[in-house]
Amino acid sequence: MTSATPERRRGRQLPTTEELRIWRDFVETTEALNSQVASRLQADSSLSPGDYAVLLALSEAQGRQMRSSVLAAHIGWERSRLSHHLGRMERRGLIRRRECPTVPRGAEVLLTPAGADAFRQSTFPHLRAIRELFVDALTPDQLRAAGEIAAALREHLGTRRDE
């Protein structure tokens, strides 16, 4: 009978006190950072992070439109959550929905000129907030390490970042 390697045993053990402290620091700091970035986005542009995610995806999509199911998967939302959010965005004139001509019961989401303008106007202040709240807080080595940590976590979780 062979014993499990330290790596295999490690996955079966509960986190140590120090590992739990690091986990809590990571989660709490990420939440605080997200909250501050979201507050700045809302104050600077009247867009929520959800609005920005939808507008970013549509602005990068071919023809500035996507099927709603593809958009939901792209931004990592459940379709029902996206549907409710799109309703609010549509009432504000940021997007428009229409039936998909090629998929029965499918819907396409289109970026409107008002949505494109709102996205354009929000981008510089949003990027400035990311610079001030995240990038400027880290040394170049820490920033690289943060990227490596994010990549390792994405790989471990089986997710990938769309590029």
N, C-alpha and C positions, 0 to 999 in steps of 0.2 A: 504494500500500500504506500503510495507516494503522498507526501504532504503537499498542501497547496502552497503555491509561491506567495511571497509577501504581497504581491499585487492582488492576487485572488482573495487572500484573507482580508486585505484592506477593504475590498468592496463589500464584504459581509459584516464588517464591524460597524458599530455606531460611531459617529464623529466624536473626536476628542473635544475637551473643553476649549482648547485653543482653536480647533477647526470650526467649532460652533461660533466662537467669537468672531472669527474672520468672516464666516457666512453672514452673521447678523450685520457686521460692518458693511459688507458688500451690498446686501439687500437694502439696508437703511440708507446708505449713501446713494445708491442707484435711485431709490424712490425720491429722495430729496432733490437729486439732480434733475430727474424727470419733472418733478413738481415745479422747480424753478424755471426750467426751460419752457414748460407749458404756460406758466404765468406770464413769462416775458412774451411768448408768442401771442397769447390772448391780448395782452396790453398793447403790444405793438401793431397787431393786425386784425384783431377781433376774430381770429381763426383759432379753433381748438386743435390740439395735436391730431385728432381724428380727421378734421377737415384737411389739415396739411398733408396727412398721409394719403388721403384720397386724391387731392389735387396734384401731389407729386407724382403718384402712379399714373394718373391720366395725362399729365403734361409730358411724361416720358413715353407713353404708349403711342403706337403707330396710329395716326389719324386722331390722336387725342381722345380715344374712346376704348372701352374694354367691356367685355361681357361681365355682368355683375358677379357671376360665380368665379370668374378668373380674378377679378378685382378683390373679392373677399379672400381668396387664397393668397393673393399677392401681398396683401397687408396683414394677413394672419387673423382675420375676423371670421366669426360665424356669419352665415348669410343673413340670418334674421337681424343680427346687430347691424350689419351693413345696410340692410334695407331700411331700417328705421332712421339711420344716420343720413342716408341718401335722401330720404323724404325731407328732412330738415334742410339739407343743403340745396335741394331742388326749390324749396319755398323761398330761399334766399337768392336764387338765381345763379348759384355757383356751378351747378351741373344740370343736365337734362337726361331723362330716361326715355327710352323708346323700346318697342318690341324688337327683338332680334330677327332679322329677315330669314336667317338660315337655321335657327334653332326654335322649334315649337316651344312656347311658354318661356323662352329665354328673353332676357332683357340686356340691353346695352346701356352703358353710362357714358355720356359725352360731356366733355369739358366745355363750358360756355365761355364766351368772351369775358364776361364778368368774373367767372371763376379763374380764367387764365390771368386776368389783371390782378385779382386778389392774391393769387399765388406769387406772381411776379413781385408785387409790392411787399409781400411778407418774407420773401427769401433772404434779402440782405439783413434785415434785423434778426431773423432766426439764425442765420449763420454767424452773425456777430455774437449772439447769446451763446451759441455752442463754443465759439472761440473763447469768450470771457469766462464761462462757467466750467468748461471741461478742458479744452486744450491748454489754456494759459495756466491752469492749476498743476499741470504735469511737466516734468522734464521730458526732453525727447526720448530718453531711455524708458521712462515710465509710460509714455504714450505708445511706444512700440510694444512694451510688455502688455499693456491693456489690449492692444490689437491681437497679440498672441493668445491672451487669455480668452478673449471673445471667440477667436477662431477655434481654440481647443474645446470650449464649451459647445459651440455650434456643432462641431464634429461629433462630440460625445453624445449630444442629443439627437443627432441624425437630421439636423436642419441645415439649411444652406442659405446663404445670403445671395439674393439676386443681384447681379452686377450689370 
